[in-house]
Amino acid sequence: MAIYEKLEAKSAPLGTKGIIHWVKENLFSSIVSSILTLVSFYILYIIIPPLLDWMIFDATWSGTKEEITKNGARWIFIIEKFDQFIYGFYPEELYWRPNLVLFIFTAYVFAFKYFDTVKVKAFIIISFPIIAFTLISGGFGLEHVETDKWGGLLLTIIVASVGIIASFPIGILFALGRQSNMPVIKTISVMYIEFIRGVPLITLLFMSSVILPLFFPEGMDFDKLLRALIGITLFQAAYIAEVIRGGLQAIPRGQYEAADALGLTYWKAMGLIILPQALKISIPNIVGSFISLFKDTTLILIIGLFDILAMVTLTNSDTSWLGFETEGYVFVTMIYWVICFSMSKYAKSIEDRFNTNHK
């Protein structure tokens, strides 16, 4: 059979394989497709050459502000303020600590993807936040760095990571609660989810920053960053709960009956049979929620925290570098796109790995 397939492939007529065949099938398969392809090429021709001229060929990469004479992008501003964009107000002599956290995070991402054992994944999820907080904040003999000195991309990643990691298990619990047959648990879960989804994130940030401290004893100082993390986590958990609930509803009733037939308890049935299937189905929507959360971290500027986007406005207020906000926003846009695209591709690889519907 294999020999026959090879001979058939060798005897295939010219034009049915290769780039020419792909172009015919995908770009010029019909009159409408051909028109749209030509229009798209024309739009790209109009946009890309001027953009490349501005970003690369006519750009300024070195020198001083006074020496800038070209009309292209003035990347010298990004180079000059790069440390502030990445680390915010973090002490320069301690940059090695967030750099080490980034290296550990990268190693953990690959380990999480390629190690199937539950113990390894549990160790990664539990240990990384402890290691990261210890290194960045200070502990075990390291110099303490106040959270008001955290900023830039460092702060953006911290807020997004904590929101993602903390909201996921909370969202699962509320999704199960909303599916529960216990009226009290179901009512609490429904009220929480619908209330959180009915108010914007900026409202929760204000509440966590201004109203939450009113419930603590007098004289108790509550860190501003911790308040923001609580608000973002509670907000994201409601959306994750609804995403996972959709996955739970997609599981055939027979799976629940099979778990009951095996004599499994509720939690064993959920942990071993139902939730793994629901999470696999929900991967695209879960990643979409996480990407939205990553972009929503820009709202922490409202409560006085300076993420990477806020650093553009702050650095542009320097009287020596006025009028360079365009380059700053383009730089931040590229960073956001790279991170969000990487999250999407990583999730797609996980989705393909656990796909049981291969043709």
N, C-alpha and C positions, 0 to 999 in steps of 0.2 A: 504493500500500500504506500509506504514511504517513497519507494523508488518511482512508483507511478506518479505521485504528486510532484516529485522533482522533475520528471520528464515533462509533465504538463506545464510546470512553471517555466521550463526552458523553452518550450514551444509556444509560449504566449506571444501574441502578435505585438509588434512594436507600437508604442504609444499607449499601452495599457499599464505601464509601470513608469516610475520615475517622476521627476519634477514637472515635466510637461503634462503628464496625465493628471497630476494633483492640481495643477493650475486650471486645467479644463474642467475638472469635476467640482472644484471649490470656488473658483473665481469667475468662470465664464460658462457655467452650465446652462444658462438661459439668457434671453435678451435682458430681462430685468436684472439678473445677477451681473451681467456684463456692464450695464449702465451704472449700477451701484458701485461696482469695482472701480470703474474709470473715475466716477465722481469722488470716491474715497482717495484715490491716488492724487487727484487734483488738489483736494483739500490738504493732504499731507505735503504736497509740493509747495503749497502756499505757506504752511505753518512751520515745517521742520527747518528749511534753510535759514530763515531769519532767526529762529530760536537757537540754532547751533551757532550762528554768528554772535548772538548776544551772550550765550552761555560759555562759549569756548573760544572761538577764533578772535573776537574783539574784546574778550574779557581781560581784566587787569588782575594779575595774580601776585604781584609784589610791588614794593615801593612804598611811598607815603601817600596820604590823602592829597597833598598838594601836587604830586606828580601824576595824578590820574588825568589823562587827556582823552582816552578812548570813550566811545559811546556804549560799550558792552558792559557786562556785569562787572561789578567792582568787588571781586571775591576777596580782596585784601581785607575788607571789613570782617568777613567770616573768619579768615585766618587770624586776624588780630583779636577777635572776641571768642575764638573757638572754645577756650577753657570755660568761659562763662556759660556758653550755650550747653555744654556737656555737664559741668559740675556745679553750676550756679555759684554760690558763695562758699563752697567747700574749701577748706584750707589747701593751698597748693602743695604743700609738703606732704599731704596725706592722700594725694590722688591715687597712690598705689592700692589703697584699700578698696575703693569702688572698682578699680581695674581688676583686682583679684576676684571680686564678687562676680563681675562679668565673665571672667574666665571659668569660674566654678559653675555659673549658670549655663554656659555653653556646653560644658562637659556633662552636666546633669541632663540637659535636653537630649543629647545623643544617647546617654545611658537609659533615659526613660523610654526612648523609642525602641532601642534594640534589646533591652532586657525584659523578658516576659514575666519574671517572677514577681509576685505580689509584694514580697518582702522588700525587694530592691526599690520598687516604685513607692512603697510606703515610706521607706527610709529617705528617699529623695524629697518627697512632699513635706515630710516633717522636719528634716534637717536643714534644708536650704533656707527657709525663712529665719531660722535661729542663727545660722552662720552669717547670712547677709546682714541681719540687724546688728549682730555682735561686731562685725568688721566696720560697718558704716557708722554706727552710732558710737561704738567704743565699748570695750568690756574686756575682762581678763587681762588687765594691765595696759590696754590700749587707751590712748588719749580720747576723752569724750568730746563729741562734736554735737552741738545743739541742732535740733531739727530746723530751726529758723535759718541755718546756714546751708541746708540742702536745697538744691534747685536745679534748673535746667533739665536735660534729658535724664539725669540721675533720678530726680524727683518724679518725673513722668513715669519712668519704668517702675519705681517703687510703688507708686499709687496704683498703677494698672495691675501689677503683679499681685499685690495684696488683695485688691478687689476681685481678681479672677480666682485666686486660690481660696480665699475665705468664702466667697459667695457660692462657689460650686456645691460644697456639701450642704450648706444652708438651703440652697435652692432645691436640692434633692429631697431634703426633709419636708419642705413645704409642698413639693409636688406630691409626695406620698401622703402628706396630711390632707391635701385637697381630694385625693382619691379614697381617703379612709371612710369606713362605715361608721366611725364614731362621730356623732353630731358635734360635740364640743371641739374636737381637733379639726374637723372639717370646717366648721364655722370660723375658727381662729385663722386657719390657713387662707380661706377665701377672703376674709376681711383684710388681712395683711397684704395679700397679693393685689387685691383690687385698689386698696388705698395707695400703696406705693406706685402702682402703675397709673394712678390717676393724678399724680402730682409730678412736676418736672424735677430733674435732679438738682437744679440750682436751689429749689426750695428746701430740699433735704439738706443740702450743704449749709444753708443759712441756719436751719434748725439745729443741726449738729454743732455748728460753730457758736451760735448765740443762745439758743434755748436749752440745749443739753447741759451746759455747765450749771444752769439754775437748779438742777435736781441733785447736785452734789453738795456736800457739806461746805459751809463757809470757810474760805481760806484755802480750799483745795484747788490746786492748779492743774488744769487738764490740757495736755499738749494739743496745739492747734492741728497738727498733722494727724494725730490720732483721731480727732473729731472728724476730720475729712474722710479718713479711712473707714470709720464706722458708717458714715452717711453713704458713701459709695458702695460699700459692701451690702448694706441693707437694700439699697436701690437695685443693684444688679441681681441680688438673690431672687427678687420677685420675678424678674424676666427669665432667669434660668429655670425657675420653678415651672413657668408656663411652657417653656421649650421642652423640658423633660416630661411634663404632663402630656404633651402632644405625642411624645415617643411612647409613653405608657399606653395611651389609647390606641396606638397602632399595633400593639402586640395582640395577636389572636387570642380569643378566649380559651382556646385549647391549651395554651401554654400555662395559664393559671390552673386549669383543671389537671394538667399533667403534674404540676408541682404538688397539688393537693393529693393526687393519687400516690405520689411517692412518700407522702407523710411528712413533707417538709414543713417546718414552722414558717410563719409569715416572713421573718427577717431572712431566713435561709433561702426561701423561694425568691424573694426580691434580690438578694445578693448574688445568687448563683444562676438564676434563670431569667427573671423578668428584667431587672435593671441593666445587665450587660446588653441585652437586645435593644432595649429602649435607648440606651446611650449611643449605641452604634447607629441607630436610625437618626438620632438627634445631632450627630456631629456637625453637619453643615450649619444648622441653626445656632448651635452652641458657639461655634467659632464666630458666626456673625455677631452674636451678642458680645463676645469678648472684644472683637474689633471695634464695635461701637463704644464699649467701655473705654478702650484705649484712647479713642479720639475725644471722649467726653471728659477726660482728665484735664483738659484745658480750662474747664470751669472752676478749678480750684483757685484760679487767680481772684475770683470774687471774694474769697475769704482771706486773701493776703498771702497765698503761697505762689511762688514763682516757678512755674514749669518752663519747658523749653520755649513754648510760644510766648509766654510772658517775658522771657528774657530778651526777645527781639525788641519789644517796646522799651524795656529797661536799658538795654545797651544803646539803643538809638537815641536815648535822651542825653547821652554823653555829648557835650558841646563840641568835642573834637571829631565826632563822627555823626553829624546830623545828616539826614536825607538818605540813609542807607537801608531803610526798612524793607525795600523791595527785595534786595538780595537776602536779607534775613528771613523773610517769609518764604522765599523760594527754597532756601536751605532747609527750613523746618518742614516744608511740604515734602521734599525729597526724603527726609528722615522718616516722616510718618508713613509715606508710601512704602518704603523699603521694609519697615517693621510690620505693617499690616499685610503686605504681600507675602512676607516670610511666614507670618502666622497662618495665612490661608493655605500656602503650599505645604506647610508642615502638617496641618490638619488634613489636607487632601491625601498626603502619604499615609497617614494613620487610617483614614477612611478606606483607602484601597487595600491596606494591609488586612483589615478586618472584614473586608467585603466577602460575603459568602455566596454571592449571586453571579459568579464568574460565568461568562458564556463559553 
